[in-house]
Amino acid sequence: MQRISALGLDIGKKRIGVAGCDGTGLIATGLTTIERAAFTSDVAQFQDLVRSREAQVLVVGLPYNMDGTLGFQAQQVQKYASRLANSLNLPLEYVDERLTSVEAEAQLKSRKNYSSRDKGAIDRQAAAIILQQWLDYRRQQQRHGELNPVTDRLTD
């Protein structure tokens, strides 16, 4: 099995939840929350994460509208994610993130140590959900032979 290291991102206006996966690509976990500042400052924080985690790809949650269209917020996320991926020289993939924050909050509430004031925890958990969706989809495609083992990209 080929090692995979991906960073999952839940990009918001104020914060970015960040998740990572184990080397086998089975389990995503929340890592940190980055408070957005100047873009160069954000990039510097991501460079440290990419280096320490040996990240190979960025997986970003894209907030589609409930009808499946891309609205203003999704366009903003795409713009930011594209700039970030270019700055980090990493490939970029998107995952539909509709309702991940709601799911993240529900998962956190089921734990005893959840605080509604810790918005960063919701962002990290949402990033973990986004990354887990991507990992599960990727694993499914590998089983069906639809993922090119050389490039790790979906075949046409």
mmCIF file of the C-alpha atoms, coordinates in Angstrom:
data_MODEL
# 
_entry.id   MODEL 
# 
loop_
_atom_site.group_PDB 
_atom_site.id 
_atom_site.type_symbol 
_atom_site.label_atom_id 
_atom_site.label_alt_id 
_atom_site.label_comp_id 
_atom_site.label_asym_id 
_atom_site.label_entity_id 
_atom_site.label_seq_id 
_atom_site.pdbx_PDB_ins_code 
_atom_site.Cartn_x 
_atom_site.Cartn_y 
_atom_site.Cartn_z 
_atom_site.occupancy 
_atom_site.B_iso_or_equiv 
_atom_site.pdbx_formal_charge 
_atom_site.auth_seq_id 
_atom_site.auth_comp_id 
_atom_site.auth_asym_id 
_atom_site.auth_atom_id 
_atom_site.pdbx_PDB_model_num 
ATOM 1   C CA . MET A 1 1   ? 0.000   0.000  0.000   1.00 0.00 ? 1   MET A CA 1 
ATOM 2   C CA . GLN A 1 2   ? 1.307   3.398  -0.988  1.00 0.00 ? 2   GLN A CA 1 
ATOM 3   C CA . ARG A 1 3   ? 1.755   5.986  1.758   1.00 0.00 ? 3   ARG A CA 1 
ATOM 4   C CA . ILE A 1 4   ? -0.539  9.017  1.566   1.00 0.00 ? 4   ILE A CA 1 
ATOM 5   C CA . SER A 1 5   ? -0.246  12.280 3.450   1.00 0.00 ? 5   SER A CA 1 
ATOM 6   C CA . ALA A 1 6   ? -3.009  14.798 2.896   1.00 0.00 ? 6   ALA A CA 1 
ATOM 7   C CA . LEU A 1 7   ? -4.195  17.897 4.701   1.00 0.00 ? 7   LEU A CA 1 
ATOM 8   C CA . GLY A 1 8   ? -7.937  18.480 4.908   1.00 0.00 ? 8   GLY A CA 1 
ATOM 9   C CA . LEU A 1 9   ? -9.049  22.107 5.155   1.00 0.00 ? 9   LEU A CA 1 
ATOM 10  C CA . ASP A 1 10  ? -12.289 23.709 6.285   1.00 0.00 ? 10  ASP A CA 1 
ATOM 11  C CA . ILE A 1 11  ? -11.753 27.270 5.076   1.00 0.00 ? 11  ILE A CA 1 
ATOM 12  C CA . GLY A 1 12  ? -13.805 29.944 6.790   1.00 0.00 ? 12  GLY A CA 1 
ATOM 13  C CA . LYS A 1 13  ? -13.673 33.715 6.852   1.00 0.00 ? 13  LYS A CA 1 
ATOM 14  C CA . LYS A 1 14  ? -11.952 33.862 10.252  1.00 0.00 ? 14  LYS A CA 1 
ATOM 15  C CA . ARG A 1 15  ? -10.446 30.402 10.782  1.00 0.00 ? 15  ARG A CA 1 
ATOM 16  C CA . ILE A 1 16  ? -9.213  27.378 8.862   1.00 0.00 ? 16  ILE A CA 1 
ATOM 17  C CA . GLY A 1 17  ? -9.704  23.977 10.413  1.00 0.00 ? 17  GLY A CA 1 
ATOM 18  C CA . VAL A 1 18  ? -6.889  21.602 9.497   1.00 0.00 ? 18  VAL A CA 1 
ATOM 19  C CA . ALA A 1 19  ? -6.919  17.804 9.576   1.00 0.00 ? 19  ALA A CA 1 
ATOM 20  C CA . GLY A 1 20  ? -4.342  15.205 8.680   1.00 0.00 ? 20  GLY A CA 1 
ATOM 21  C CA . CYS A 1 21  ? -4.366  11.501 8.034   1.00 0.00 ? 21  CYS A CA 1 
ATOM 22  C CA . ASP A 1 22  ? -2.280  8.563  9.096   1.00 0.00 ? 22  ASP A CA 1 
ATOM 23  C CA . GLY A 1 23  ? 0.199   7.305  6.483   1.00 0.00 ? 23  GLY A CA 1 
ATOM 24  C CA . THR A 1 24  ? -2.103  4.477  5.432   1.00 0.00 ? 24  THR A CA 1 
ATOM 25  C CA . GLY A 1 25  ? -4.839  6.916  4.458   1.00 0.00 ? 25  GLY A CA 1 
ATOM 26  C CA . LEU A 1 26  ? -7.424  5.266  6.685   1.00 0.00 ? 26  LEU A CA 1 
ATOM 27  C CA . ILE A 1 27  ? -8.113  7.751  9.467   1.00 0.00 ? 27  ILE A CA 1 
ATOM 28  C CA . ALA A 1 28  ? -8.424  11.539 9.426   1.00 0.00 ? 28  ALA A CA 1 
ATOM 29  C CA . THR A 1 29  ? -8.010  13.531 12.620  1.00 0.00 ? 29  THR A CA 1 
ATOM 30  C CA . GLY A 1 30  ? -8.235  17.227 13.419  1.00 0.00 ? 30  GLY A CA 1 
ATOM 31  C CA . LEU A 1 31  ? -4.808  18.807 13.861  1.00 0.00 ? 31  LEU A CA 1 
ATOM 32  C CA . THR A 1 32  ? -5.104  22.521 14.433  1.00 0.00 ? 32  THR A CA 1 
ATOM 33  C CA . THR A 1 33  ? -7.049  25.663 13.704  1.00 0.00 ? 33  THR A CA 1 
ATOM 34  C CA . ILE A 1 34  ? -5.354  28.528 11.925  1.00 0.00 ? 34  ILE A CA 1 
ATOM 35  C CA . GLU A 1 35  ? -6.641  32.004 12.700  1.00 0.00 ? 35  GLU A CA 1 
ATOM 36  C CA . ARG A 1 36  ? -6.657  33.775 9.357   1.00 0.00 ? 36  ARG A CA 1 
ATOM 37  C CA . ALA A 1 37  ? -4.444  36.820 9.117   1.00 0.00 ? 37  ALA A CA 1 
ATOM 38  C CA . ALA A 1 38  ? -2.459  38.182 6.202   1.00 0.00 ? 38  ALA A CA 1 
ATOM 39  C CA . PHE A 1 39  ? -2.172  35.618 3.407   1.00 0.00 ? 39  PHE A CA 1 
ATOM 40  C CA . THR A 1 40  ? 1.628   35.451 3.748   1.00 0.00 ? 40  THR A CA 1 
ATOM 41  C CA . SER A 1 41  ? 1.253   34.650 7.448   1.00 0.00 ? 41  SER A CA 1 
ATOM 42  C CA . ASP A 1 42  ? -1.268  31.904 6.637   1.00 0.00 ? 42  ASP A CA 1 
ATOM 43  C CA . VAL A 1 43  ? 1.111   30.435 4.041   1.00 0.00 ? 43  VAL A CA 1 
ATOM 44  C CA . ALA A 1 44  ? 3.991   30.402 6.536   1.00 0.00 ? 44  ALA A CA 1 
ATOM 45  C CA . GLN A 1 45  ? 1.879   28.391 9.004   1.00 0.00 ? 45  GLN A CA 1 
ATOM 46  C CA . PHE A 1 46  ? 0.865   25.967 6.257   1.00 0.00 ? 46  PHE A CA 1 
ATOM 47  C CA . GLN A 1 47  ? 4.467   25.585 5.101   1.00 0.00 ? 47  GLN A CA 1 
ATOM 48  C CA . ASP A 1 48  ? 5.368   24.336 8.575   1.00 0.00 ? 48  ASP A CA 1 
ATOM 49  C CA . LEU A 1 49  ? 2.456   21.871 8.516   1.00 0.00 ? 49  LEU A CA 1 
ATOM 50  C CA . VAL A 1 50  ? 3.267   20.650 5.005   1.00 0.00 ? 50  VAL A CA 1 
ATOM 51  C CA . ARG A 1 51  ? 6.906   20.128 5.958   1.00 0.00 ? 51  ARG A CA 1 
ATOM 52  C CA . SER A 1 52  ? 6.249   18.373 9.262   1.00 0.00 ? 52  SER A CA 1 
ATOM 53  C CA . ARG A 1 53  ? 3.457   16.163 7.869   1.00 0.00 ? 53  ARG A CA 1 
ATOM 54  C CA . GLU A 1 54  ? 5.133   15.637 4.474   1.00 0.00 ? 54  GLU A CA 1 
ATOM 55  C CA . ALA A 1 55  ? 1.816   16.572 2.881   1.00 0.00 ? 55  ALA A CA 1 
ATOM 56  C CA . GLN A 1 56  ? 1.301   15.576 -0.736  1.00 0.00 ? 56  GLN A CA 1 
ATOM 57  C CA . VAL A 1 57  ? -2.128  17.100 -1.422  1.00 0.00 ? 57  VAL A CA 1 
ATOM 58  C CA . LEU A 1 58  ? -4.586  19.657 -0.059  1.00 0.00 ? 58  LEU A CA 1 
ATOM 59  C CA . VAL A 1 59  ? -8.196  18.515 0.270   1.00 0.00 ? 59  VAL A CA 1 
ATOM 60  C CA . VAL A 1 60  ? -10.548 21.456 0.656   1.00 0.00 ? 60  VAL A CA 1 
ATOM 61  C CA . GLY A 1 61  ? -14.196 21.450 1.592   1.00 0.00 ? 61  GLY A CA 1 
ATOM 62  C CA . LEU A 1 62  ? -16.254 23.351 -0.958  1.00 0.00 ? 62  LEU A CA 1 
ATOM 63  C CA . PRO A 1 63  ? -19.475 24.846 0.448   1.00 0.00 ? 63  PRO A CA 1 
ATOM 64  C CA . TYR A 1 64  ? -21.968 24.133 -2.312  1.00 0.00 ? 64  TYR A CA 1 
ATOM 65  C CA . ASN A 1 65  ? -25.445 25.601 -1.990  1.00 0.00 ? 65  ASN A CA 1 
ATOM 66  C CA . MET A 1 66  ? -28.123 23.079 -1.050  1.00 0.00 ? 66  MET A CA 1 
ATOM 67  C CA . ASP A 1 67  ? -29.246 22.995 -4.710  1.00 0.00 ? 67  ASP A CA 1 
ATOM 68  C CA . GLY A 1 68  ? -25.730 21.975 -5.815  1.00 0.00 ? 68  GLY A CA 1 
ATOM 69  C CA . THR A 1 69  ? -24.666 25.335 -7.233  1.00 0.00 ? 69  THR A CA 1 
ATOM 70  C CA . LEU A 1 70  ? -21.565 27.278 -6.273  1.00 0.00 ? 70  LEU A CA 1 
ATOM 71  C CA . GLY A 1 71  ? -22.360 30.521 -4.496  1.00 0.00 ? 71  GLY A CA 1 
ATOM 72  C CA . PHE A 1 72  ? -20.261 33.462 -3.417  1.00 0.00 ? 72  PHE A CA 1 
ATOM 73  C CA . GLN A 1 73  ? -18.729 31.684 -0.401  1.00 0.00 ? 73  GLN A CA 1 
ATOM 74  C CA . ALA A 1 74  ? -17.696 28.685 -2.522  1.00 0.00 ? 74  ALA A CA 1 
ATOM 75  C CA . GLN A 1 75  ? -16.043 31.010 -5.023  1.00 0.00 ? 75  GLN A CA 1 
ATOM 76  C CA . GLN A 1 76  ? -14.138 32.725 -2.207  1.00 0.00 ? 76  GLN A CA 1 
ATOM 77  C CA . VAL A 1 77  ? -12.983 29.338 -0.902  1.00 0.00 ? 77  VAL A CA 1 
ATOM 78  C CA . GLN A 1 78  ? -11.843 28.313 -4.402  1.00 0.00 ? 78  GLN A CA 1 
ATOM 79  C CA . LYS A 1 79  ? -9.897  31.550 -4.830  1.00 0.00 ? 79  LYS A CA 1 
ATOM 80  C CA . TYR A 1 80  ? -8.153  31.210 -1.458  1.00 0.00 ? 80  TYR A CA 1 
ATOM 81  C CA . ALA A 1 81  ? -7.498  27.468 -1.857  1.00 0.00 ? 81  ALA A CA 1 
ATOM 82  C CA . SER A 1 82  ? -6.026  27.955 -5.326  1.00 0.00 ? 82  SER A CA 1 
ATOM 83  C CA . ARG A 1 83  ? -3.658  30.680 -4.094  1.00 0.00 ? 83  ARG A CA 1 
ATOM 84  C CA . LEU A 1 84  ? -2.660  28.516 -1.132  1.00 0.00 ? 84  LEU A CA 1 
ATOM 85  C CA . ALA A 1 85  ? -2.048  25.391 -3.247  1.00 0.00 ? 85  ALA A CA 1 
ATOM 86  C CA . ASN A 1 86  ? 0.041   27.426 -5.710  1.00 0.00 ? 86  ASN A CA 1 
ATOM 87  C CA . SER A 1 87  ? 2.072   28.961 -2.869  1.00 0.00 ? 87  SER A CA 1 
ATOM 88  C CA . LEU A 1 88  ? 2.695   25.523 -1.351  1.00 0.00 ? 88  LEU A CA 1 
ATOM 89  C CA . ASN A 1 89  ? 3.242   23.859 -4.743  1.00 0.00 ? 89  ASN A CA 1 
ATOM 90  C CA . LEU A 1 90  ? 0.708   21.140 -3.903  1.00 0.00 ? 90  LEU A CA 1 
ATOM 91  C CA . PRO A 1 91  ? -2.160  19.635 -5.884  1.00 0.00 ? 91  PRO A CA 1 
ATOM 92  C CA . LEU A 1 92  ? -5.637  20.628 -4.780  1.00 0.00 ? 92  LEU A CA 1 
ATOM 93  C CA . GLU A 1 93  ? -8.789  18.539 -4.595  1.00 0.00 ? 93  GLU A CA 1 
ATOM 94  C CA . TYR A 1 94  ? -12.272 19.523 -3.454  1.00 0.00 ? 94  TYR A CA 1 
ATOM 95  C CA . VAL A 1 95  ? -14.910 17.700 -1.418  1.00 0.00 ? 95  VAL A CA 1 
ATOM 96  C CA . ASP A 1 96  ? -18.552 18.718 -1.053  1.00 0.00 ? 96  ASP A CA 1 
ATOM 97  C CA . GLU A 1 97  ? -18.736 20.034 2.487   1.00 0.00 ? 97  GLU A CA 1 
ATOM 98  C CA . ARG A 1 98  ? -22.438 20.736 2.809   1.00 0.00 ? 98  ARG A CA 1 
ATOM 99  C CA . LEU A 1 99  ? -23.500 20.327 6.449   1.00 0.00 ? 99  LEU A CA 1 
ATOM 100 C CA . THR A 1 100 ? -20.054 19.222 7.698   1.00 0.00 ? 100 THR A CA 1 
ATOM 101 C CA . SER A 1 101 ? -20.064 21.923 10.394  1.00 0.00 ? 101 SER A CA 1 
ATOM 102 C CA . VAL A 1 102 ? -23.457 20.676 11.622  1.00 0.00 ? 102 VAL A CA 1 
ATOM 103 C CA . GLU A 1 103 ? -22.150 17.086 11.638  1.00 0.00 ? 103 GLU A CA 1 
ATOM 104 C CA . ALA A 1 104 ? -18.924 18.203 13.346  1.00 0.00 ? 104 ALA A CA 1 
ATOM 105 C CA . GLU A 1 105 ? -20.821 19.978 16.115  1.00 0.00 ? 105 GLU A CA 1 
ATOM 106 C CA . ALA A 1 106 ? -23.062 16.935 16.644  1.00 0.00 ? 106 ALA A CA 1 
ATOM 107 C CA . GLN A 1 107 ? -20.017 14.660 16.906  1.00 0.00 ? 107 GLN A CA 1 
ATOM 108 C CA . LEU A 1 108 ? -18.348 16.999 19.380  1.00 0.00 ? 108 LEU A CA 1 
ATOM 109 C CA . LYS A 1 109 ? -21.504 17.311 21.501  1.00 0.00 ? 109 LYS A CA 1 
ATOM 110 C CA . SER A 1 110 ? -21.545 13.539 21.885  1.00 0.00 ? 110 SER A CA 1 
ATOM 111 C CA . ARG A 1 111 ? -18.189 13.849 23.690  1.00 0.00 ? 111 ARG A CA 1 
ATOM 112 C CA . LYS A 1 112 ? -18.011 14.969 27.275  1.00 0.00 ? 112 LYS A CA 1 
ATOM 113 C CA . ASN A 1 113 ? -15.349 17.675 26.815  1.00 0.00 ? 113 ASN A CA 1 
ATOM 114 C CA . TYR A 1 114 ? -17.139 19.806 24.187  1.00 0.00 ? 114 TYR A CA 1 
ATOM 115 C CA . SER A 1 115 ? -17.495 23.550 24.672  1.00 0.00 ? 115 SER A CA 1 
ATOM 116 C CA . SER A 1 116 ? -19.727 25.572 22.345  1.00 0.00 ? 116 SER A CA 1 
ATOM 117 C CA . ARG A 1 117 ? -17.316 28.488 22.774  1.00 0.00 ? 117 ARG A CA 1 
ATOM 118 C CA . ASP A 1 118 ? -14.478 26.541 21.113  1.00 0.00 ? 118 ASP A CA 1 
ATOM 119 C CA . LYS A 1 119 ? -15.277 27.343 17.477  1.00 0.00 ? 119 LYS A CA 1 
ATOM 120 C CA . GLY A 1 120 ? -11.829 26.049 16.481  1.00 0.00 ? 120 GLY A CA 1 
ATOM 121 C CA . ALA A 1 121 ? -12.817 22.557 17.624  1.00 0.00 ? 121 ALA A CA 1 
ATOM 122 C CA . ILE A 1 122 ? -15.770 22.605 15.211  1.00 0.00 ? 122 ILE A CA 1 
ATOM 123 C CA . ASP A 1 123 ? -13.472 23.779 12.390  1.00 0.00 ? 123 ASP A CA 1 
ATOM 124 C CA . ARG A 1 124 ? -10.942 20.996 13.102  1.00 0.00 ? 124 ARG A CA 1 
ATOM 125 C CA . GLN A 1 125 ? -13.652 18.351 13.285  1.00 0.00 ? 125 GLN A CA 1 
ATOM 126 C CA . ALA A 1 126 ? -15.236 19.618 10.046  1.00 0.00 ? 126 ALA A CA 1 
ATOM 127 C CA . ALA A 1 127 ? -11.800 19.425 8.373   1.00 0.00 ? 127 ALA A CA 1 
ATOM 128 C CA . ALA A 1 128 ? -11.458 15.834 9.628   1.00 0.00 ? 128 ALA A CA 1 
ATOM 129 C CA . ILE A 1 129 ? -14.881 14.960 8.160   1.00 0.00 ? 129 ILE A CA 1 
ATOM 130 C CA . ILE A 1 130 ? -13.898 16.534 4.826   1.00 0.00 ? 130 ILE A CA 1 
ATOM 131 C CA . LEU A 1 131 ? -10.619 14.631 4.726   1.00 0.00 ? 131 LEU A CA 1 
ATOM 132 C CA . GLN A 1 132 ? -12.270 11.366 5.826   1.00 0.00 ? 132 GLN A CA 1 
ATOM 133 C CA . GLN A 1 133 ? -14.802 11.672 2.986   1.00 0.00 ? 133 GLN A CA 1 
ATOM 134 C CA . TRP A 1 134 ? -11.941 12.111 0.509   1.00 0.00 ? 134 TRP A CA 1 
ATOM 135 C CA . LEU A 1 135 ? -9.981  9.177  1.966   1.00 0.00 ? 135 LEU A CA 1 
ATOM 136 C CA . ASP A 1 136 ? -13.043 6.906  1.867   1.00 0.00 ? 136 ASP A CA 1 
ATOM 137 C CA . TYR A 1 137 ? -13.843 7.904  -1.720  1.00 0.00 ? 137 TYR A CA 1 
ATOM 138 C CA . ARG A 1 138 ? -10.217 7.381  -2.738  1.00 0.00 ? 138 ARG A CA 1 
ATOM 139 C CA . ARG A 1 139 ? -10.118 3.933  -1.125  1.00 0.00 ? 139 ARG A CA 1 
ATOM 140 C CA . GLN A 1 140 ? -13.368 2.997  -2.884  1.00 0.00 ? 140 GLN A CA 1 
ATOM 141 C CA . GLN A 1 141 ? -11.943 4.089  -6.240  1.00 0.00 ? 141 GLN A CA 1 
ATOM 142 C CA . GLN A 1 142 ? -8.784  2.047  -5.631  1.00 0.00 ? 142 GLN A CA 1 
ATOM 143 C CA . ARG A 1 143 ? -10.893 -1.050 -4.974  1.00 0.00 ? 143 ARG A CA 1 
ATOM 144 C CA . HIS A 1 144 ? -12.745 -0.520 -8.226  1.00 0.00 ? 144 HIS A CA 1 
ATOM 145 C CA . GLY A 1 145 ? -9.535  0.107  -10.180 1.00 0.00 ? 145 GLY A CA 1 
ATOM 146 C CA . GLU A 1 146 ? -10.522 3.671  -11.030 1.00 0.00 ? 146 GLU A CA 1 
ATOM 147 C CA . LEU A 1 147 ? -7.503  5.255  -9.347  1.00 0.00 ? 147 LEU A CA 1 
ATOM 148 C CA . ASN A 1 148 ? -4.260  5.250  -11.306 1.00 0.00 ? 148 ASN A CA 1 
ATOM 149 C CA . PRO A 1 149 ? -1.686  3.657  -8.939  1.00 0.00 ? 149 PRO A CA 1 
ATOM 150 C CA . VAL A 1 150 ? 1.156   5.655  -10.500 1.00 0.00 ? 150 VAL A CA 1 
ATOM 151 C CA . THR A 1 151 ? -0.361  9.123  -10.264 1.00 0.00 ? 151 THR A CA 1 
ATOM 152 C CA . ASP A 1 152 ? -2.921  8.527  -7.483  1.00 0.00 ? 152 ASP A CA 1 
ATOM 153 C CA . ARG A 1 153 ? -5.435  10.394 -9.650  1.00 0.00 ? 153 ARG A CA 1 
ATOM 154 C CA . LEU A 1 154 ? -8.775  9.193  -10.939 1.00 0.00 ? 154 LEU A CA 1 
ATOM 155 C CA . THR A 1 155 ? -8.645  7.739  -14.433 1.00 0.00 ? 155 THR A CA 1 
ATOM 156 C CA . ASP A 1 156 ? -10.839 9.157  -17.195 1.00 0.00 ? 156 ASP A CA 1 
# 
